[in-house]
Amino acid sequence: MSAYSSTRNSVSNHLLSALPQQEYERLLPNLEPVSLSLKQVLYEPNAPIDYAYFINSGASSMLNLMQDGQTIEAATVGKEGMIGVPLLLGTTQIPLQVIVQVPGDGLRMKADVFKAEVYWGCPLHTLLLRYMQTLMNQISQTAACNRLHSVEQRCCRWLLMTQDRVELGSFPLTHEFLSYMLGVRRASVSEVAATLQRSGLIDYQRGQITISVPIELSVIFSHS
């Protein structure tokens, strides 16, 4: 039995907490608590997927790795979803790298167990199909933003999305790491961060960022 309670009160993952109690208890013995550390690699591109992850806290990034070494984020996953959607589709690999962008914890299920226990028509399978649509929407929106929006707008969007997932005003973040997420030069991120800090919207100290006025970041994203 998992170290987590047989009730769902201690589980922050939205998918698991939305399950009927009986379905949650059926899956519980196969769910293993796991800590997720900063920059931990969960999946490598085109490598076998060993686990499906349900995040309780923190957030992870799905990254495209280019041949020239550049990276850019395709999507962010937090407590609202699951990491390992290819397993739902019957495949065992993903062409992206998935890393932890904000440390936290979660529950994981072995890939072979997931395929056996999350079958067509069961409550979790139904929820995951809906989540997959949401994830596809996010990837599509990200592609549009990467093409049409300025670095300032994309940076603000990323900060707001991450804050929404971790539900904290402060989280670890370096300029270098954010430049990887956005696929831009570190100097560009530093310039944007300095502008936001001078405006009193964020505070950045020693690899820790604090969002002071999130509603005004939304205004910048809409009108800059």
C-alpha positions as CSV (number, residue, x, y, z in Angstrom):
1,M,0.0,0.0,0.0
2,S,1.2,3.5,-0.8
3,A,2.4,5.8,1.9
4,Y,-0.4,8.1,1.0
5,S,-3.8,7.9,2.7
6,S,-6.4,5.7,1.2
7,T,-8.5,8.8,0.9
8,R,-7.7,11.4,-1.7
9,N,-7.4,14.3,0.7
10,S,-3.6,14.2,0.7
11,V,-3.4,14.0,-3.1
12,S,-3.1,17.4,-4.9
13,N,-3.0,16.0,-8.4
14,H,-6.2,17.1,-10.1
15,L,-6.7,14.0,-12.1
16,L,-6.3,11.6,-9.2
17,S,-8.4,13.7,-6.9
18,A,-11.2,13.8,-9.4
19,L,-11.5,10.0,-9.5
20,P,-14.3,8.1,-7.8
21,Q,-13.1,6.8,-4.4
22,Q,-13.4,3.2,-5.5
23,E,-11.3,3.8,-8.6
24,Y,-8.7,5.7,-6.7
25,E,-8.4,2.8,-4.2
26,R,-8.1,0.3,-7.0
27,L,-5.1,2.2,-8.4
28,L,-3.5,3.2,-5.1
29,P,-1.3,0.1,-4.6
30,N,0.3,0.8,-7.9
31,L,1.1,4.5,-7.1
32,E,4.6,5.1,-5.7
33,P,5.4,8.4,-3.9
34,V,8.4,10.2,-5.6
35,S,10.4,13.3,-5.0
36,L,11.1,15.5,-8.0
37,S,14.3,17.5,-7.9
38,L,15.2,20.6,-9.9
39,K,16.3,19.7,-13.5
40,Q,15.8,16.0,-12.9
41,V,15.3,14.3,-16.2
42,L,12.1,12.2,-16.3
43,Y,12.3,11.2,-20.0
44,E,14.9,11.4,-22.7
45,P,13.9,11.8,-26.3
46,N,13.0,8.6,-28.0
47,A,14.0,6.5,-25.0
48,P,11.7,4.0,-23.3
49,I,9.2,5.5,-20.9
50,D,9.5,3.7,-17.5
51,Y,6.9,5.5,-15.5
52,A,3.8,7.7,-15.7
53,Y,4.0,10.7,-13.3
54,F,1.1,12.4,-11.5
55,I,2.5,15.6,-10.0
56,N,1.3,16.8,-6.6
57,S,3.6,19.9,-6.4
58,G,6.1,21.6,-8.6
59,A,6.1,21.5,-12.4
60,S,7.9,19.9,-15.3
61,S,8.7,21.0,-18.9
62,M,8.4,19.1,-22.1
63,L,11.4,20.3,-24.2
64,N,12.3,20.1,-27.9
65,L,16.0,19.5,-28.3
66,M,17.5,20.9,-31.5
67,Q,20.5,19.4,-33.4
68,D,22.5,22.5,-32.8
69,G,22.0,22.2,-29.0
70,Q,19.2,24.8,-28.6
71,T,16.1,24.0,-26.6
72,I,12.6,25.3,-26.5
73,E,9.6,24.3,-24.3
74,A,6.6,22.7,-25.9
75,A,4.4,22.5,-22.8
76,T,4.4,22.7,-19.0
77,V,2.8,20.1,-16.8
78,G,1.9,20.6,-13.1
79,K,-0.6,19.2,-10.7
80,E,-3.4,19.6,-13.3
81,G,-2.1,16.7,-15.4
82,M,0.1,13.7,-16.1
83,I,3.5,13.1,-17.6
84,G,3.5,10.1,-19.9
85,V,0.6,10.7,-22.3
86,P,2.2,8.4,-25.0
87,L,1.4,5.5,-22.7
88,L,-2.3,6.3,-23.1
89,L,-1.9,6.1,-26.9
90,G,-0.2,2.7,-26.7
91,T,3.3,3.9,-27.5
92,T,6.4,3.7,-25.3
93,Q,8.5,6.7,-26.4
94,I,8.3,10.5,-26.7
95,P,10.4,12.7,-29.0
96,L,10.8,15.3,-26.3
97,Q,13.0,15.6,-23.2
98,V,11.0,16.0,-20.0
99,I,12.7,17.7,-17.0
100,V,11.6,19.1,-13.6
101,Q,11.4,22.9,-13.8
102,V,10.2,23.5,-10.3
103,P,11.0,20.8,-7.6
104,G,8.2,19.1,-5.8
105,D,6.7,15.6,-5.4
106,G,4.2,13.3,-7.0
107,L,3.1,9.7,-7.6
108,R,4.4,7.5,-10.3
109,M,3.1,4.2,-11.9
110,K,5.2,1.7,-13.8
111,A,4.6,1.9,-17.5
112,D,3.6,-1.8,-17.9
113,V,1.2,-1.5,-14.9
114,F,-0.3,1.7,-16.4
115,K,-1.1,-0.1,-19.6
116,A,-2.7,-2.9,-17.8
117,E,-4.7,-0.9,-15.2
118,V,-5.7,2.2,-17.2
119,Y,-8.0,0.5,-19.8
120,W,-10.5,1.9,-22.2
121,G,-13.7,3.1,-20.3
122,C,-12.2,3.2,-16.8
123,P,-12.6,6.6,-15.0
124,L,-8.9,7.5,-15.2
125,H,-8.7,6.7,-18.9
126,T,-11.7,9.0,-19.6
127,L,-10.1,11.8,-17.6
128,L,-6.8,11.4,-19.4
129,L,-8.5,11.7,-22.8
130,R,-9.9,15.0,-21.7
131,Y,-6.5,16.1,-20.3
132,M,-4.8,15.1,-23.6
133,Q,-7.1,17.6,-25.4
134,T,-6.0,20.3,-22.9
135,L,-2.4,19.4,-23.4
136,M,-2.7,19.6,-27.2
137,N,-4.4,23.0,-26.8
138,Q,-1.4,24.2,-24.7
139,I,1.1,23.0,-27.2
140,S,-0.8,24.7,-30.0
141,Q,-1.0,28.0,-28.1
142,T,2.7,27.8,-27.2
143,A,3.6,27.3,-30.9
144,A,1.6,30.5,-31.8
145,C,3.2,32.5,-29.0
146,N,6.7,31.5,-29.9
147,R,6.0,32.7,-33.5
148,L,4.0,35.9,-32.8
149,H,4.9,37.3,-29.4
150,S,7.9,39.2,-28.1
151,V,10.4,37.8,-25.7
152,E,8.9,40.1,-23.0
153,Q,5.4,38.7,-23.6
154,R,6.6,35.1,-23.7
155,C,8.6,35.5,-20.5
156,C,5.6,36.9,-18.7
157,R,3.3,34.2,-20.0
158,W,5.8,31.5,-18.8
159,L,6.1,33.1,-15.4
160,L,2.3,33.3,-15.0
161,M,1.8,29.7,-16.2
162,T,4.4,28.4,-13.8
163,Q,3.0,30.4,-10.9
164,D,-0.5,29.0,-11.7
165,R,0.8,25.4,-11.5
166,V,3.0,25.7,-8.4
167,E,0.5,28.0,-6.6
168,L,3.4,29.9,-5.1
169,G,4.6,33.4,-5.5
170,S,8.2,32.4,-5.3
171,F,10.1,29.5,-6.9
172,P,13.6,28.7,-8.0
173,L,14.6,30.0,-11.4
174,T,17.8,31.1,-13.1
175,H,18.1,33.3,-16.2
176,E,19.9,30.5,-17.9
177,F,17.1,28.0,-17.2
178,L,14.4,30.4,-18.4
179,S,16.4,31.0,-21.6
180,Y,16.3,27.3,-22.3
181,M,12.5,27.2,-21.8
182,L,12.0,30.2,-24.2
183,G,14.7,29.2,-26.7
184,V,16.4,32.6,-26.6
185,R,19.7,34.0,-25.5
186,R,20.4,34.3,-21.7
187,A,21.1,38.1,-22.2
188,S,17.6,38.6,-23.6
189,V,16.0,37.0,-20.5
190,S,18.3,39.0,-18.2
191,E,17.1,42.2,-19.9
192,V,13.4,41.3,-19.5
193,A,13.9,40.3,-15.9
194,A,15.7,43.6,-15.1
195,T,12.8,45.6,-16.6
196,L,10.2,43.7,-14.6
197,Q,12.3,44.1,-11.4
198,R,12.7,47.8,-11.9
199,S,8.9,48.1,-12.4
200,G,8.4,46.3,-9.0
201,L,6.6,43.3,-10.7
202,I,9.1,40.7,-9.7
203,D,12.0,40.3,-7.3
204,Y,15.0,38.2,-8.4
205,Q,17.6,37.1,-5.8
206,R,20.2,34.3,-6.1
207,G,18.2,32.0,-8.4
208,Q,14.9,32.6,-6.7
209,I,12.1,34.6,-8.4
210,T,9.2,36.2,-6.6
211,I,6.2,37.5,-8.6
212,S,5.0,40.6,-6.7
213,V,2.0,41.8,-8.8
214,P,0.8,38.9,-11.0
215,I,-2.2,40.8,-12.4
216,E,0.0,43.5,-13.8
217,L,2.1,40.9,-15.5
218,S,-1.1,39.8,-17.2
219,V,-1.7,43.4,-18.4
220,I,1.8,43.5,-19.9
221,F,1.2,40.3,-21.7
222,S,-2.0,41.6,-23.2
223,H,-0.9,45.0,-24.3
224,S,2.9,45.1,-24.7
